Amino acid sequence: MGKGSGNLRQGGYTVTMQLAFKLLVLLTILAILLSLGQALYYLLRDQGSQTRTVRALSRRIGVSIGLILLLFIGYFTGLIQPQGSAPVPGAPTPPEAADRRE
């Protein structure tokens, strides 16, 4: 075994890279929430007389689009894998699940 080969996960990426990607996603979500809170603050403070609310909401939309793109990139590069309960086509089914279907 080569140096650090035990640290690899599916897709050939290291655990550190996957954690860094997940941290980037988390920070992006926090930026979205911060921008939304900022828009609410400006809405209440300015009473609609300034454009700061619109700018904060526009920033939130831009960051949200960036998050969606980031998730697509992570999925297609293998940095993240779906963890849902829906069966994956072509995946082997556990024996107990196959028994319940019959």
N, C-alpha and C positions, 0 to 999 in steps of 0.2 A: 504494500500500500504506500502511496505517495504521501508526502507531508500535507496534512490538512484534509485528506480525502474523507475522513470521518465527519467532517464539518459540512459536507455537501448534502443538499436536499434534491428533491425531484426537479428536473430541469437544469441541473448543473450549477445552480446559484448557491452561494454560501448562505448560511443562516444569517450572517451579518448583513448581507445585501438585502435579504428578504425583510429583516427587521427594519432596516433603514428605509425601505420602500413603504412599509406599513406605517412607520413614523411620519413619513412625508404625507401620506394619505390622512393621518390623524391631524397633522398640523394644518392641512388644507381645510379639513372640516372645521377646525377651530377658527380659522380665518373667515370662513363663511359665517359662523355664528357671531364672531366679533363684528363683522360688517353689518349683519342684520341688527345687532344691538345698537351699533352706531347709528344706523338709519332710524331706529325707533327713538333714540335720544334726540337726534336732529329734528325729527318730526314733532316731538313734544316741545322742544326748546324754541324752534323757529316759527312754529305755528303756520307752516307752509309759505313763509315769506322768502325763503332762500332755496337754492337748488342743492344744498348739501345732502338732503334726504335722497334725491334722485341719483346723485353721484354715488352715494353709499350703496344703494340698491343695485345700481349698474355694476359696481365693483363686485358685489355679491354674485350677480349673474355671471360675470366673467370668471370669477374663481370657481363657481359651480361647473361651468363648462370645462375649465381646466381640470377639475377633479374627475369628471366623466372621461376625459381624454386620458388622464393618468391611470384610471382604472382599466381602460381598454388596453393601454400599453402594457400594464402589469400583467393582464390576463394573457395577451398574445405573446409576450416574451417568457411567460412561465413563472414570473415572480410571485404571482398569486394564483390560487386554484379555487374553483367554486366549492363551497362546503354545504350546499343545500341538501334538502331531503329528497329531491327529485332524482330518480335513477338516471345515471349517465349511460347513453347508448353505447353498447359494446362492452360495458364493464361487467365483470363477473358478479353474479348475485350470491349473497350468503345462502347456505343451505336451508337455514331456518326460515328465511323469507320466501324461498321457493316452495317450501312445504305448506306455508299458510295460503298460498295462491291456489293450490290444487283443491 
